[in-house]
Amino acid sequence: IYHFLNDVPEKLKQKYVIVSDKYRLAGAGISIVYELPPAKAKQKLAESLDKVRVDYQADIEAKQQRWIEEQIQSLLDKEKA
């Protein structure tokens, strides 16, 4: 098992940007925690926030459009009645 643990970080380092490896006992097993460098983490957070803002804005605009269409339909229905 120690050979496996020594091999895993190298494989992950080839695939991900890793600033540090932290090994700690977690109950019956071992937990390995990988962290992004602060600059990379900040960039990922900014990208996520931008995506959430865009999605939120699109959702608000869609709700506003539905509300406007409902109001117009309501007025048209009143005119017909």
PyRosetta script that sets phi, psi and omega in degrees:
from pyrosetta import init, pose_from_sequence

init()
pose = pose_from_sequence("IYHFLNDVPEKLKQKYVIVSDKYRLAGAGISIVYELPPAKAKQKLAESLDKVRVDYQADIEAKQQRWIEEQIQSLLDKEKA")
pose.set_psi(1, -32.8)
pose.set_omega(1, 179.6)
pose.set_phi(2, -65.1)
pose.set_psi(2, -36.2)
pose.set_omega(2, 176.6)
pose.set_phi(3, -60.8)
pose.set_psi(3, -42.3)
pose.set_omega(3, 178.7)
pose.set_phi(4, -61.2)
pose.set_psi(4, -45.5)
pose.set_omega(4, -179.1)
pose.set_phi(5, -65.2)
pose.set_psi(5, -34.4)
pose.set_omega(5, 178.2)
pose.set_phi(6, -71.3)
pose.set_psi(6, -29.8)
pose.set_omega(6, -177.6)
pose.set_phi(7, -80.5)
pose.set_psi(7, -35.1)
pose.set_omega(7, -175.4)
pose.set_phi(8, -58.4)
pose.set_psi(8, -51.2)
pose.set_omega(8, -178.2)
pose.set_phi(9, -56.8)
pose.set_psi(9, -39.1)
pose.set_omega(9, 179.8)
pose.set_phi(10, -64.1)
pose.set_psi(10, -41.5)
pose.set_omega(10, 178.4)
pose.set_phi(11, -64.3)
pose.set_psi(11, -41.1)
pose.set_omega(11, 179.7)
pose.set_phi(12, -69.8)
pose.set_psi(12, -37.1)
pose.set_omega(12, 179.4)
pose.set_phi(13, -63.8)
pose.set_psi(13, -29.8)
pose.set_omega(13, 177.2)
pose.set_phi(14, -70.1)
pose.set_psi(14, -27.4)
pose.set_omega(14, -174.2)
pose.set_phi(15, -100.1)
pose.set_psi(15, -33.9)
pose.set_omega(15, -174.6)
pose.set_phi(16, -122.7)
pose.set_psi(16, 158.8)
pose.set_omega(16, 172.6)
pose.set_phi(17, -85.6)
pose.set_psi(17, 121.6)
pose.set_omega(17, -174.6)
pose.set_phi(18, -126.4)
pose.set_psi(18, 130.7)
pose.set_omega(18, 178.3)
pose.set_phi(19, -93.0)
pose.set_psi(19, -31.7)
pose.set_omega(19, 179.8)
pose.set_phi(20, -159.8)
pose.set_psi(20, 155.5)
pose.set_omega(20, 174.6)
pose.set_phi(21, -110.6)
pose.set_psi(21, 133.9)
pose.set_omega(21, 176.9)
pose.set_phi(22, -124.6)
pose.set_psi(22, 122.3)
pose.set_omega(22, 178.3)
pose.set_phi(23, -107.2)
pose.set_psi(23, 132.8)
pose.set_omega(23, 176.2)
pose.set_phi(24, -150.6)
pose.set_psi(24, 150.5)
pose.set_omega(24, 177.1)
pose.set_phi(25, -73.4)
pose.set_psi(25, 133.8)
pose.set_omega(25, 179.0)
pose.set_phi(26, -128.9)
pose.set_psi(26, 94.7)
pose.set_omega(26, -178.2)
pose.set_phi(27, 63.2)
pose.set_psi(27, -119.1)
pose.set_omega(27, -177.7)
pose.set_phi(28, -90.2)
pose.set_psi(28, -11.9)
pose.set_omega(28, -175.4)
pose.set_phi(29, -119.6)
pose.set_psi(29, -169.5)
pose.set_omega(29, 179.1)
pose.set_phi(30, -116.3)
pose.set_psi(30, 133.8)
pose.set_omega(30, 178.6)
pose.set_phi(31, -105.3)
pose.set_psi(31, 131.5)
pose.set_omega(31, 177.8)
pose.set_phi(32, -114.0)
pose.set_psi(32, 122.5)
pose.set_omega(32, -177.2)
pose.set_phi(33, -110.4)
pose.set_psi(33, 128.4)
pose.set_omega(33, 176.6)
pose.set_phi(34, -113.2)
pose.set_psi(34, 137.7)
pose.set_omega(34, -179.5)
pose.set_phi(35, -119.7)
pose.set_psi(35, 148.5)
pose.set_omega(35, 172.3)
pose.set_phi(36, -82.2)
pose.set_psi(36, 151.3)
pose.set_omega(36, 173.3)
pose.set_phi(37, -60.0)
pose.set_psi(37, 149.8)
pose.set_omega(37, -177.4)
pose.set_phi(38, -52.2)
pose.set_psi(38, -41.9)
pose.set_omega(38, -179.2)
pose.set_phi(39, -64.4)
pose.set_psi(39, -41.4)
pose.set_omega(39, 179.4)
pose.set_phi(40, -67.9)
pose.set_psi(40, -40.9)
pose.set_omega(40, 178.7)
pose.set_phi(41, -62.9)
pose.set_psi(41, -41.5)
pose.set_omega(41, 179.0)
pose.set_phi(42, -64.0)
pose.set_psi(42, -40.8)
pose.set_omega(42, 178.4)
pose.set_phi(43, -63.3)
pose.set_psi(43, -44.9)
pose.set_omega(43, 179.3)
pose.set_phi(44, -62.5)
pose.set_psi(44, -40.7)
pose.set_omega(44, 178.5)
pose.set_phi(45, -63.5)
pose.set_psi(45, -44.1)
pose.set_omega(45, 179.0)
pose.set_phi(46, -61.8)
pose.set_psi(46, -42.1)
pose.set_omega(46, 178.2)
pose.set_phi(47, -63.1)
pose.set_psi(47, -41.6)
pose.set_omega(47, 179.6)
pose.set_phi(48, -64.9)
pose.set_psi(48, -43.4)
pose.set_omega(48, 179.3)
pose.set_phi(49, -63.8)
pose.set_psi(49, -40.9)
pose.set_omega(49, 177.7)
pose.set_phi(50, -61.0)
pose.set_psi(50, -42.8)
pose.set_omega(50, 179.5)
pose.set_phi(51, -63.9)
pose.set_psi(51, -42.8)
pose.set_omega(51, 179.2)
pose.set_phi(52, -63.5)
pose.set_psi(52, -41.4)
pose.set_omega(52, 178.9)
pose.set_phi(53, -61.5)
pose.set_psi(53, -44.4)
pose.set_omega(53, 179.9)
pose.set_phi(54, -63.6)
pose.set_psi(54, -45.7)
pose.set_omega(54, 179.4)
pose.set_phi(55, -63.0)
pose.set_psi(55, -42.0)
pose.set_omega(55, -179.9)
pose.set_phi(56, -63.9)
pose.set_psi(56, -45.4)
pose.set_omega(56, 179.8)
pose.set_phi(57, -62.0)
pose.set_psi(57, -42.6)
pose.set_omega(57, 179.3)
pose.set_phi(58, -63.6)
pose.set_psi(58, -39.7)
pose.set_omega(58, 178.8)
pose.set_phi(59, -64.6)
pose.set_psi(59, -44.6)
pose.set_omega(59, 178.8)
pose.set_phi(60, -61.4)
pose.set_psi(60, -45.5)
pose.set_omega(60, -179.5)
pose.set_phi(61, -63.7)
pose.set_psi(61, -38.5)
pose.set_omega(61, 178.2)
pose.set_phi(62, -65.4)
pose.set_psi(62, -42.1)
pose.set_omega(62, 178.3)
pose.set_phi(63, -64.7)
pose.set_psi(63, -40.8)
pose.set_omega(63, 177.6)
pose.set_phi(64, -62.3)
pose.set_psi(64, -42.6)
pose.set_omega(64, -180.0)
pose.set_phi(65, -63.7)
pose.set_psi(65, -42.9)
pose.set_omega(65, 177.9)
pose.set_phi(66, -62.3)
pose.set_psi(66, -42.0)
pose.set_omega(66, -179.4)
pose.set_phi(67, -63.2)
pose.set_psi(67, -43.8)
pose.set_omega(67, 179.1)
pose.set_phi(68, -61.5)
pose.set_psi(68, -44.6)
pose.set_omega(68, 179.5)
pose.set_phi(69, -63.5)
pose.set_psi(69, -39.0)
pose.set_omega(69, 177.5)
pose.set_phi(70, -64.4)
pose.set_psi(70, -40.9)
pose.set_omega(70, 179.4)
pose.set_phi(71, -65.0)
pose.set_psi(71, -43.1)
pose.set_omega(71, 178.8)
pose.set_phi(72, -63.1)
pose.set_psi(72, -44.9)
pose.set_omega(72, 179.5)
pose.set_phi(73, -62.9)
pose.set_psi(73, -39.7)
pose.set_omega(73, 178.6)
pose.set_phi(74, -62.1)
pose.set_psi(74, -43.9)
pose.set_omega(74, 178.6)
pose.set_phi(75, -65.9)
pose.set_psi(75, -39.5)
pose.set_omega(75, 177.8)
pose.set_phi(76, -64.6)
pose.set_psi(76, -39.8)
pose.set_omega(76, 177.9)
pose.set_phi(77, -63.9)
pose.set_psi(77, -38.6)
pose.set_omega(77, 178.5)
pose.set_phi(78, -66.7)
pose.set_psi(78, -37.9)
pose.set_omega(78, 178.8)
pose.set_phi(79, -64.7)
pose.set_psi(79, -38.4)
pose.set_omega(79, -179.7)
pose.set_phi(80, -70.5)
pose.set_psi(80, -29.6)
pose.set_omega(80, -175.5)
pose.set_phi(81, -77.4)
pose.dump_pdb("model.pdb")
